[in-house]
Amino acid sequence: MIYSQDYARTVDDVRLIVKQAKLDNLTNTAQAIYYPHEDDHELANIKLLEVDDHILEAIQNCEDVCFKGALNEKVVFCTQSRTYEVKEAEISNSLLLVRNLKMAQATSRSPIKSPKSGGVNTSLDNSTEEENVDAPIDTIDEVERRDVAKIFHDYFELRQVRPKYRKIIDLLRLTRYAGPENEHLIDRSLLFRFNQLLDTVQCSKDEFQEGLRKYRAIEVEERIRMLDIEYEYRVVTLLLALISENSWQPDEIDKEVTFESMQGIVPYEVVDGIFDIYTTPSERVAERFCYREGLVCALFAEKILQHGLKFHIDEFLVTWQESLPEGFEVDEKYLRGIGIVDREGAVPCVRGLNEADLPMNLLVRLSTLFRTKERWNLEQIEPFIECFATPTVGVTSLLAKYTRSLVEKGVRIYVSKH
């Protein structure tokens, strides 16, 4: 067999082929393509990656991009702010990677076709269709060798997905922070620094930071920690008590006074982390803060529901409201992802159901949800399913595929498909 290294096309060879193919309006320089030697593995590990405008912009701006995935995980691709699922796809026609291949205008010495002409024409098609061309150059007088670096039959296809936060929960639950007095019970080898955990969790850096806030994880002694709910409840209660002690308005929380009051009672890093998560800058008073009502109410509700008990809805709402400091009002929307309200049973009730405790297989999760409650509307079931949605496949599409729906009194209800 004659390999590409043993043979080189001449100008006469090219002219003969062009004549037999009945081609005209050609430029001066021909580029002869040579296939690589079968033993050439120089670029064996190169893969094609299909990217969208966001990824392309990130690469052009020299931002960090990376692949993530452990041995038993599907690989994801991450930019600074997005996460993509990676799938291998076949190419219907083979693609050739050729180094230094010239575009049409670079193969001609005609001024009207050359890039030096000020960009009059930007392609061979434009140059050959130009009405003012006196005599198109169709004589090939030079042949340049171009070697194929690699032939591609497949590529990596990327599809944007929601960040995969379950690993944050699974890893940090093992070492919940319950105060300095309980640290002797913690295996320090199981603790993670910020970058260690970021490298492990399948999501972008921006999404990772959002996930830490979502699950109220803070940094204590340079390690990322989730708080024990009893300890978190105790600290937040102490912080909220300062509102009445200092006669503050709800949007006049003084951060400096708060930190001074907690000195010697709660570690500084814990106060700093919790204050950052639970407060937002005041819109009315400069350099003052207000507590996020939804987050505070959700914590107190989670504390009540944590043992999985059922409560009559009216009794629960009264208990929940009485546990909150003055100025906070309960609302069923604050139970999103931590509890469900069932008004269709013999006794209307509320029960705890934490999204973070449910299986990560969609079908198994749906089976669990329908065993817990037979009938769901979209608002009720959405917080337990949205982690499986993507920018192109929403929660309603997933429910349409995996559940059965019916309309009652103008409201769509979802029930088990089997």
Disulfide bonds with the S-S distance in Angstrom:
none
